[in-house]
Amino acid sequence: MPVSRMLNNLQFQMRFARKALRPSTASLCIQHQKYRCLSTSIQRLKEEPKAAHPTKHESRPIRSGEPVAEHVKEDESKRAGLPEEPMEGPPPLFSSSTSHDSETTAPLAPLPAQELFSLKDRTILITGGGRGLGLTIAHACLESGANVRCMDLLPEPSQKQWLKSKLYANKNDLEITYHYLDVTNKIQVEKVFKHLFEINDEKKPIKGLFTSAGIQIMMPALEFSIEKFRKVIDVDLTGTFLCTQSFAKNFFKKNPNLNVDNDLKKQASIVMTGSMSGHIANLGIECVAYNASKAGVNQLSKNLALEWSKKGIRVNSLSPGYIRTALTAAQLNEKPELNEIWLQGSLLGRLSTPDEFRGPVLYLLSEASSFMTGADLLVDGGHCAT
Ligand SMILES: NC(=O)c1ccc[n+]([C@@H]2O[C@H](COP(=O)([O-])OP(=O)(O)OC[C@H]3O[C@@H](n4cnc5c(N)ncnc54)[C@H](O)[C@@H]3O)[C@@H](O)[C@H]2O)c1
């Protein structure tokens, strides 16, 4: 609003306040205070330079002439230090909390930093858990203390890695189990998720889902058959949605009265594998359906976060860059020149291996990311930076 109009407004309000002062003696004090406030505002506006056009805004000088933050005072003798808690403004309390002890005002604060990433005393579900990224994350979840349920289309998981994980689980009194699942089959998805929630040990509640099931088809857009296009979207996007939907339905059924303000430790986290291909078109490969499906996954996480975060499920996506797995091996086999093209795009000058996603996924699944939802974590060796 231009200054002249603000002045007019204030002067009008002042006349009103003056009028109100005359007949009423009961509210004299309050009205008098209002009157003084308005006078001061008018005085200030008169003194201040006219506001520039918003696009040419110049910073207004600080009234006191002193730096605003105490700690930047140059005179050491005047250093008062910052208050531990903000003295003004809304307190950092949760909306429904009335207590002032730190357990309720910051429920995760007592967790030591090294336990922030722990997944102990919970169960994590993983789609695409038969090999590649999914199975690597499954092992990382075990090492972090969780029971794990892997689901995949493969008749059995990749044996070498699976036996290693089984052995680790047995030694550490943990469980890892394998369940056949086609993520595109709605009836099957509903059945498997319902079953997993029903049989689950109450002492280790299901609190996480990592979706890794995905396929990639390399084919120029002009030749892409509609069947193949639909197949990619069906597995990568619709399959991801079906699994997250079933997870959420069962989780909310099990946890109907979650107080999202205070029960931070009881909340769940969904991490969906998107891809940097959801952000860019990859040089050297034609994969229009895959990239569209992964862009869909990245967006899906935002919408699900909007709907579920306040009910107790955080939802985020992970966008990996190139990983050395069976999926990329097939592409490199077909087009060996891709290796050079991909290396040129990486600021780190290399492709990644599945183990490098353990940190990011544990972070997203655990309480370490308690204030993160509706976000996409891009872990691409700097590929998208250029
Ligand atoms: N490898 C990469 O460079 C790369 C990069 C970015 C994102 N990703 C994504 O990471 C995830 C894992 O890929 P990966 O590299 O480990 O490949 P992968 O092929 O080794 O693993 C994918 C898994 O998904 C399973 N799967 C496929 N269709 C399924 C279905 N209908 N139902 C259930 N399971 C199904 C496969 O059997 C396989 O075990 C995928 O979503 C992929 O798009 C991979």
The ligand as a Tripos MOL2 file, in Angstrom:
@<TRIPOS>MOLECULE
LIG
   44    48     1     0     0
SMALL
NO_CHARGES

@<TRIPOS>ATOM
      1 N1         20.3120  -48.8430  -11.1950 N.am      1 LIG1
      2 C1         20.2120  -47.5340  -11.3770 C.2       1 LIG1
      3 O1         21.0830  -46.9050  -11.9810 O.2       1 LIG1
      4 C2         19.0590  -46.7910  -10.7970 C.ar      1 LIG1
      5 C3         19.0910  -45.4070  -10.7720 C.ar      1 LIG1
      6 C4         18.0190  -44.7040  -10.2540 C.ar      1 LIG1
      7 C5         16.9290  -45.3920   -9.7480 C.ar      1 LIG1
      8 N2         16.9210  -46.7470   -9.7850 N.ar      1 LIG1
      9 C6         15.7380  -47.4170   -9.2500 C.3       1 LIG1
     10 O2         16.1290  -48.2180   -8.1600 O.3       1 LIG1
     11 C7         15.2060  -49.2890   -8.0100 C.3       1 LIG1
     12 C8         15.9800  -50.5910   -7.9080 C.3       1 LIG1
     13 O3         16.6430  -50.8220   -9.1060 O.3       1 LIG1
     14 P1         17.9180  -51.7550   -9.2220 P.3       1 LIG1
     15 O4         18.9460  -50.9620   -9.9120 O.co2     1 LIG1
     16 O5         18.2130  -52.3640   -7.9280 O.co2     1 LIG1
     17 O6         17.3750  -52.7950  -10.2940 O.3       1 LIG1
     18 P2         17.0620  -54.3390  -10.1440 P.3       1 LIG1
     19 O7         16.4860  -54.7340  -11.4510 O.co2     1 LIG1
     20 O8         18.2420  -55.0710   -9.6490 O.co2     1 LIG1
     21 O9         15.9390  -54.3700   -9.0070 O.3       1 LIG1
     22 C9         14.6020  -54.1410   -9.2680 C.3       1 LIG1
     23 C10        13.7920  -55.2010   -8.5680 C.3       1 LIG1
     24 O10        12.4190  -54.9350   -8.7890 O.3       1 LIG1
     25 C11        11.7790  -56.1820   -9.0140 C.3       1 LIG1
     26 N3         10.5500  -56.0260   -9.7720 N.ar      1 LIG1
     27 C12        10.3970  -55.6720  -11.0610 C.ar      1 LIG1
     28 N4          9.1030  -55.6820  -11.4030 N.ar      1 LIG1
     29 C13         8.4150  -56.0300  -10.3020 C.ar      1 LIG1
     30 C14         7.0390  -56.2010  -10.0140 C.ar      1 LIG1
     31 N5          6.0900  -56.0480  -10.9430 N.pl3     1 LIG1
     32 N6          6.6800  -56.5660   -8.7600 N.ar      1 LIG1
     33 C15         7.6230  -56.7460   -7.8100 C.ar      1 LIG1
     34 N7          8.9290  -56.5990   -8.0180 N.ar      1 LIG1
     35 C16         9.3230  -56.2460   -9.2490 C.ar      1 LIG1
     36 C17        12.8090  -56.9880   -9.7770 C.3       1 LIG1
     37 O11        12.5040  -58.3830   -9.7250 O.3       1 LIG1
     38 C18        14.0720  -56.6150   -9.0730 C.3       1 LIG1
     39 O12        14.3570  -57.4600   -8.0180 O.3       1 LIG1
     40 C19        14.2990  -49.2320   -9.2410 C.3       1 LIG1
     41 O13        13.0940  -48.6130   -8.8820 O.3       1 LIG1
     42 C20        15.0760  -48.3710  -10.2060 C.3       1 LIG1
     43 O14        14.2490  -47.7130  -11.1090 O.3       1 LIG1
     44 C21        17.9470  -47.4630  -10.2810 C.ar      1 LIG1
@<TRIPOS>BOND
     1     1     2 1
     2     2     3 2
     3     2     4 1
     4     4     5 ar
     5     4    44 ar
     6     5     6 ar
     7     6     7 ar
     8     7     8 ar
     9     8     9 1
    10     8    44 ar
    11     9    10 1
    12     9    42 1
    13    10    11 1
    14    11    12 1
    15    11    40 1
    16    12    13 1
    17    13    14 1
    18    14    15 2
    19    14    16 1
    20    14    17 1
    21    17    18 1
    22    18    19 2
    23    18    20 1
    24    18    21 1
    25    21    22 1
    26    22    23 1
    27    23    24 1
    28    23    38 1
    29    24    25 1
    30    25    26 1
    31    25    36 1
    32    26    27 ar
    33    26    35 ar
    34    27    28 ar
    35    28    29 ar
    36    29    30 ar
    37    29    35 ar
    38    30    31 1
    39    30    32 ar
    40    32    33 ar
    41    33    34 ar
    42    34    35 ar
    43    36    37 1
    44    36    38 1
    45    38    39 1
    46    40    41 1
    47    40    42 1
    48    42    43 1
@<TRIPOS>SUBSTRUCTURE
     1 LIG1         1 GROUP 0 **** ****
